[in-house]
Amino acid sequence: MTRTVKQDIAGVPASELNAVTQDGETHPEDRHNGEATRDESRGGWGNKMDFIMACIGFAVGLGNVWRFPYLCYKNGGGAFLIPYFISWFTCGVPMFFMEVMIGQLLQTGGLTVWGIYPVMKGVGLAAFTISAILCCYYIVICAWALFYLFQSFTFTLPWGDCGGTWNDISCNDPELQDDNVTDGYFMTVNGTLMNKTLGESPAQQFWERRVLSISSGVDEVGSVQWELFGCLVLAWILTYFCIWKGVKQTGKIVWFTALAPYAILVALFIRGITLDGAVDGMYYYIKPDFERLKSPTVWIDAATQIYFSYGIGINTLIALGSYNRFKNNSLVDTLIIGAVNSLTSLFAGFVIFSVLGYMAKQLGVEVSEVVDAGPGLAFIAYPTAVYNMPGSWVWSILFFSMLVMIGLDSQFCILEGLVTALMDELPSFKLRQHRAVVVGVICVIECLVGMLCITEGGMYYFQLMDSYGASGISLLWVSSWECVAVCWGYGVKNFYRDISSMLGFMPGIFWPTCWALISPVISFGIFIFSLVDYQGAKYGDTYRYPPWGEAIGILLALASMQWVLSYAVYMLLSTPGSLRERWTLVTKPVIAPFDETRSFGEMKTYKYRVTEEEDKPKYVNKSFTSESA
């Protein structure tokens, strides 16, 4: 026998609260003839394509241009593609779909959404922390791109020869080389011969000596690069004006910022394959080195690249999905976005490696020796490609404009995840009514913290944030617990039923199998392997961080990871009652699938009805009084 509500609650008739399905669960469709919409006070996407373009703009970002090719370079070229696509199929696409649907189901941000299993709200706090760290350093790449963009407004690009004040004797200027130079050597700017293995390309020296003015190590922070600081401020201003009015405005902007880069990439690819040595570079890219698959590092990098590229575990997808209409078919959207994202990564890799082959040919070394591994890959290989094109300054302006666009549309989606989470979590502060101010304050704070990355030693701190704070074990840890909270806390059957109700059909057993078993097992497994095979922090191939520098990285990782367990302990300790009663209370959801008849503040207190036949939580307001029917 089911206990029924005998009085109206929060202005909702008791007859509606008692509308249940065969298993006793209330759904919004039961009360509104299947036409659940969204809370218009939160705003929403102008149309379905705005959401798709926003997700493409978010997922297809700078990681596709500099991170994916860099990881291929680091992990033996094409061998990396095998674990990458395994991770894509078993983790990336399923978890992308799960996060979008959680947001769409509950129509709220990445903190409040974990009310479906309150003891695991630390997952949301951990993802929020990762997102905050990511916002600090990710936009620095946009600042670098803006710097290059401004340097491009000249007929002679400054990174093409060795005539700059920043160049030294090891600069290998291709224009100085001729057939009379002894094999294995190159002609320096002062007319002497030097071993080619000791040489550096003009683009590499421009990057390290002009743009970064990089110091000798993490212990030498140095001064702020004021030119970069101006570029950083400009990047934050652009980000602010992209999102300050809400996602309806953002959805229109991303049509341009997401699509324009593809035209430029195609042009760069056409030019790249015509360069001498391009075939060698692309062969290095696609040739698998199967011995590398024995290293856990390759699998860890593949999985973390998937999580990083798809934005899993940082609350952004939950926020973007929460602005969808309740009945939106996000399964189709997920498949489209997943295919576009991964194909773009592959295509960008061919563009990068065609240029790496050319650079290796010029320097007379192997492709693997062309440039130190790191985010500077895109700022060395790509500028070289641009420099060798007719009308190089025009191509340079277009290319770095593309970098700015793909960086910023990812950045303002990440920031939207932060803003949405705060506004939905703290409705009593009425932050949504002051959105412009809230967004502005967050931008200023993040900009000030990010200044550390534009000092002379900033690259070393950038690398720590990237390796520890918003990648690797942090993302694996959070994403694993996401699966646990949804599938083993809220219940994979409940979630699958909710999704089927939203889609209007059952998407298939593959999805719940991945959510409940395959994805968390792979994520936890790689997480453990990463701890067992842990290697100290380093920058490039030669610089290794001192113990205290590595400790900073570990603290960055723990800053997010600790929330999962510490918040669960806090919930258990602060909840009254016996241990069993506490566990019962902290595992009962405090939020229900979206119902447009009540405001979010009212929906947030929506708890459960309990059936006598099955002692499982069912939706009912926490303040109800009931009598047995």
N, C-alpha and C positions, 0 to 999 in steps of 0.2 A: 504494500500500500504506500502511495506517495503522499508526503506531507505537502499541503497546498497553502499558498499565501491567502489570508483572509482579508487583507486590507490593501488599499492603494499605496504605492511607494513611489516617492519622488515624482508624483504626478502621473505615474503610469498605472493604469487599471490593473487590479489583481488578475482579471481574466486574461490579460495579455502576458503577465508574468508567468502564468501557469500554462501557457501554450507550450507543449512539449512534444518532442518526437517520440518514436516508439521506445527509445531507450531512456526516455525521461529528460532529454536535454533540450533547453530552449535555444532557438536560433532566431536571428533577426528576420529571416525570410518567412518564418511561421506567422509573424505578426504583421507583415507588410506585403503579403501576396507575392513574395519572392523578389520584391524590388527594393533591395537595400541600397542606399546611396551613401554618400559621405557627409561628414560634418562640414558644411560650407564655410563655417567660421575659420577653419584651418586653411582654407584655400585648397587648390588642387591643380593638376595638369590641365591645360586647355583642351588637349585631346590625347588619344592613345600614342600618337607618334611623338609627341613632346616627351613622354616618358621614355620611349625607346631611344630617342636621340640623346636624352640626358644620360641614360645608362651607358650608351656607347661612348659618349663624351667622357664619362667618368671612368669606365673600364679601359678604353683605348686612350692611354695617356703617355706620359713620359717613360713609364716602365716598358712600353712596347718599343720605344726608340732606343733607350740606353740601357735598360736593365736586362731585357730578354737577350739581345745580342751579346751583352757583357757576360751573362751566365753561360751562353753557348760557348763563347770564347774561353771562359774559365774552365768549363767542364768537357772539353774535348770535341767541340763542334756538334755534329749531328747526333752523337750519342745522347746528348741531352734531350733530344726530341722524343725519345722513347719513354722515359719516366714522365716527361712533361705531358704527353697525351694520355698516359695512364691516369695521372693525377687530374687532368682535365675531365676525363670521363667519369671517374669515380668520386671526385671531390668537388671540383670547380663548379660545374654546371648544376649538380644536385643542390649544393649548398647555396649557390646564387639564387636558385629557385626558392629554396626554403626561406631565406632571409626576406626576399621580396614579398612572399606570401604571408609571412608573419606580420609584416607592416601593413599589408593590405587587409588582412583579416581583422586586426585590432585597431587600425587607423590611428596609430600613435607612434612616437619616436622610440629610439633604441634603448632608453632607460625604463620607461613605464611599461614597455611591451613585456618585460620579464615578470610582470605581475601574474602571468599565467603559471609561474612556479616560483613564488617569492624567494625561497631560500637560495635560488640561483641568480638573484638580481645582481650579484657580483660579476656575472658575465657581462651584463650591460655596462657596469662601471669600468670593467677592464677594457672593453671595447671603446668606451668613451675616452679613457686615458690614452690608448693607442692612437686614436683619432686626433687627440690634442697634440701629441708628439709629432704625428705625421704632418699636421698643419704647419708646425714650426719650420720643418726643414724641407718639405716638398716644394714649397713656393720659392725656396732659394734657387732651385733649378730654373724657375721662371725668371728670376733676377739675373742669373748667368745668361740666359737666352736674350733677355732685353739688352744686356751689355753688348753682346755680340751684334744684336740688331742695330744698335746705335753706331757701332764701329763699322757697320757695313755701308754707311752713307758716304762712300768715297770710291773713286774709280779704281784705286789700288788698295786691295784688302790687306790689312796689316799682318795677317798670319801666313802669307804665301812665300815670303823670303826671309833672309836672315839680316835685314837691315835695321831692325828695331833696336832701341837702347836696351831692351830686355834680353836680347840674344847673346849667347856666349860662343866660344870657339867650337863647341860640340854641335852647333847647329848645322845640319846637312841641307844645304840649299840646292834643290834639283837643277837650277839654272846654271850653277857653277860646275856641274859635272860634264865630262865629255869622254870620248873613247880613249883618250890618252891616260886617263886615271887608272892606276894599277887596280886589278881585281881585288876586292875585299877592303878597299879603302875609298875615302871620299875627300874631295877638296874642300878645305875649310875656307872661311871668309878671309883669312890672312895668307892664303896661298899654300899652306902646308897640307900634308896628307895625314888622315886619321883613320883608324880602324872603324869600319862601318858599324860594328857592334856597339861602339861607344857613341854613335851619333844619335841625334834627336831631330825629328822633323820640325820645321818652322811652326807648324800648327801646335805641336806638343809644347814647344817652348812658350808660345804665346799664351797657351792655356795655363801652364804652371807658373810662369814668371810674370806675365802681364795681368791676367785676369785674377788669379788666386793670390799671387805674391806669396806662395806657400812657404811656410816656415819649416824648420828642421824637424819638428815633432809636436806632439800634443801639449807638451810642457811649455812651448813657446807660443802663447796665444797671439801676441803682437797687437797691432792697432787695427781698428775697423777700416775696411776698404770703403771709403766714402762714396766712390762711384757706384760700387755695388749696393751700398745702403740706399742711395737714391733709386736704383733699379728695384730694390726690394720694396720700398715704400710705394713706388708706382704699381708694382704687381699687386700689393694689398689694396690699393685704391681701386684698381680694375676689378679685383675680386669682390670688393664691397658693393660696387655699383651693379655687379651681375646678380647679386642675390638679395639685396636689401629690401626689395618689394615682395619677394616670395617666389615660389616655384613657377607660377604662371608666366612671369617675366623671364625667368631662367630658361624655361622650356622653349622660348622663342630664340634666345641668344645661342643656345647649343646647336641649333640647326646650322649655323654658320661655322662655329668653332669646332664642331665634330666632323663636318663634311669637307671643308676647305683643305685640311691637311692631306687628304687622299690624292687630290690633284697634284699637289707638290711632290708627294712621295713617288708617284708614278713618273713624273718628270725626272726626278733624281735617279730613279732606277734605270731609266732609259739612258741617261748620261753615264751612270756607273758602269753598265755592262760594256760600254764602248772604250773604257780605259784599259790600258795595257796591264795585264796581271789580274784583271777582274775575275776571270774564270778560275784561277788558282784560289782566290779568296773564297768564292762561292763553293768550290769543291771542299775546301777545309770546313766550311759551314755545314755541308750536308753529309759528309763522310763520317759514319759512326765509328767511334773508338770504343768497342764493346768492353775493353778492359776497364774503362772508366765506370762502367755500370756496377762494378764490384765495390766501389766506394760509396758509403752511405751519404757522403756530402752531395753527390750528384742527385740522389733522390730527395734529399732535404731541400736542395735548391729548386728542384722542379716543383715540389709541392708548395713551397713558400712563394715561388713566382706566381703560381696559380692563385693562391690566396691574396697576394699583394695586387696582382693585376686585376682580379675580379672584385677587389675591395671587400673580401669576406672578413668578418670579424672586427669591423670598425664602425658598425652602426649605420653607415651611409645607405646601404641597400634597404635596410628596414625603413629609414626615413623616406627614401624615394618611393618605395612601395606603398607607404602609408598615405600618399597623396593620390593613389589610384582610386578608381571607383571599385566598390566592393566586388562587383561581378567581372572585373577585367580579367581577360585570359592571359595571365602572366606566364603560362607555360610556353606559349608560342613566342612571347617576347624574350624569354630566357634563352631559348634555342637560337633565335636570331642574334642576340647580343653575344652569346657564347661563341658562335661561329665567326662573327665579325671580329671579335677581340683576338682570338687565336690566329686567324688568318692574317690579321694585321701584324701581329708579332712576327710571324714567319716572313712576311713580305718585307718588313723593316729589317729583318736579319739579312736578307739578300742584298738590300741596299747598302747596309753597313759593310758586309763582307766583300762586296764588289770593290769598295773603296780600300778596305784593308789589304786586299790583294794587290791593288795598285801601289799602295804605300810600301808594302813589302818588296815589290819589284824595284821601286825607286831606291830603297835603302839596301837592297841586295841581301836580305835576310828572310828567314821563314816568317809566315803569317803570324805564328804564335809569338814572335819576338817584336812585332811592330810597335805595340804600345802597352804600357802597364794596364792591368785590369783595373777597372773602376768606372765610376760614373762619367769621368772625363772622356770616355770612349766616343760618345756622341759629339763632344766638343773638340775632338781632334780629327776623327775620320770624316765626319760630315763637312766641317769647314774645308778640309782638303778637297773633297769632291766638288764643293761649290766653287772653290778657287780655280779649278781646272775647267770650268765651263765658260763658253763665250758669254760675255756680258755678266761676268762673275758677280758684280755688286748687286745686280738685279736679282739673281738667283739667291744670293746671300740674304737679301732683305726678305724674300719670299720664304726661304727655309726657316730663318729664325723667327719670323712671324708665325710660321706653323708651329714651332716649338712652344712659343708663348701661348698659342691658342689651345694646343692639346694639354699643356700644363695647367692653364687656368681653368678649363672646364672640369678637369679632375679636381682641382683645388676648391672651386666653389661648391662642388657636390660634397666633398669631404666636410667643408665648413657648414653646409646645410645640414648634414647629419648631426653635427655638434649643436647647432642652433635649435633644430627641431627637437632633439632630445631634451634640452634644457627647458624649452617652452612648454612641452607636453608634460614634463615631470613636475614643473612648478607652476601649475595653473593659477594658484592663489596670488602669485606675484604679477599676474597679468602681463607677462613678458611679450606675448603675441601682440598686444596692443601697442607696444613700444619696440617693435621689431627692428626698426632702423637704428635705434640707440643700442640695443642688445648686440646686433651684428657689428656695429662700430666698435664697441668696447672689446669684444672678442678679437677683432682684427688688430687693434692696437696692442693688446697684451701679447698675442701670438707674434706680432712683428718685433716687439721688444725682445722677446726670448730668442727669436730667430736671428737676432743680430750676432749672436755668438758664432754662427756659421759663416759670417762674412768677414771675420777677422783673418789675419795672416795664418793662424792655426785653425781656422774654421773648418777646413776640409776634414780634418781629423775628427772633429766633433760631429760633423755631418755624417761621416762614415759610421760612428758609434750609434747615432740615432737610427740610421738606416739598417744597421746590422743587428741591433739589439732592441731598440725602442719600438719599431713598427714593422718588424719582419721576423723571420726565423721562428724561434721557439715561442715568441709571444703570440703570433698569429695562430700557430698550431695549437697552443694551449687553449686559447679563447674559443677557437672554432670547434675544438673537440668538446668542450663543455657546453657549447651551444646545442650540439646534437644531443647531449645527455639531458639537458634541461627540457628541450622540446619533445624528444622521443621517449625518454624514460621518466621524465617528471610529469609534464603535461599529458603525455601519452601519444605514441605514434598513431594509434588508431583514431584517437580524437582529432589529431591534427590532419590526418589523411581524410577523415570524414568532413572536416571543415573545408578543406581545400576542394574536395569533390563537390561540395555544395556551392562553393563560389564559382568553380569552373563550369559546373553543369554536367560534368562527366568525371569518371574515375581515370586519373592520368596513368595508372598502371603500377604494378608491384615494384618496378625498378626503383622508383623514387623513395618510398618508405624503407626499402631494403638498404639503400645508400645512406639515408638519414640515420637509421637506427643501428646499422651494423658496419657497412663498408667504410663510410667516411670517417666515423669516430675511431675505428680500429686503425685505419691508415694514418690518421692524424696523430693519435696517441703513439702509434708505433714509430713514426718518424720523429716525434718529439723525444721519445726515449733514445732512439739512435743518435739524435743530435746531441744529447747529453753524454752518451757513451763516447761518441767520436768528436767530442768538443775540441775545437782548435782555437787558440788564442786570437784575439783581435789583431788585425793587421791592415795596413793601407798599401795597396799595390802589392808587388811581389817581395819587396825588401824591408819595408818599415813595419816593425812590430811594436805594439803599444806596451808601455811600462805597466807593472801590476796595478798601480793606482788608476791608470787610464782604462784598463780592462775592467776594473771595479766599477767605474762610472757606467760602462756599458751594461754590466750585470744589474746595477741598480735601476737603470732605465727599463730593463726587461721586467724586473720584479715590481716596479711601480704599477704596472698593469696586471701582471699575473697574480699578485697577492690578493686582489679583490675577490676572486672566486671563492677562496677558502675563508678569508678573514670576514667577509660579509656573512657567509653562512654561519660561522661561529658566533658572530655578533647577533644574528637573528635568533639563534638557539638560546643564547645567554640572556637576551633582553625580553624574551617571550615568557610570560608567566605559566605556571603549571608544571606537571610532571614531565619527564623527558618525552614520554609517548605523546602527551597532550601538546607539548611544544612542537614536536615533529609534525603532528597532524595540522596544527595551525600554520606553520611556516611553509607547508607544502600545498596548502589550499590556494588556488588562484584567487586573485583580487581584481581581476579584470576579465571581461567577457568579450566575445566577438562583437564587432561594432554594431550599434543600434542607433539609427539617426534620430530617434524620437527624444533622446536625452543628451544633454551637453556632456562634454568629456569629463568634467568634474564629477557629474553624477554617475557616469558610466564607470569611472575609476573605482567606485565603491561597490560595484556589482560583484557579489560573491556567489554562493552556491546553495542550491536546494539539495537535500540529502534524501535518497530513497531508502526505504526499509529493506527492499529486496537486495540492493547493492550499495554497500557503504563506500560510494565514490562521490566526489564533489560534483554537484550540478549547479548551474547558474542560478543565483538568487541574490538579492541585495543583502549586504551584511547586516543591515539594521532591521530586517524583517522579524516579525513575531508570527509564529505559525501554530496551527492546531492540526492534529491528526484527522484526516478525512475518514 
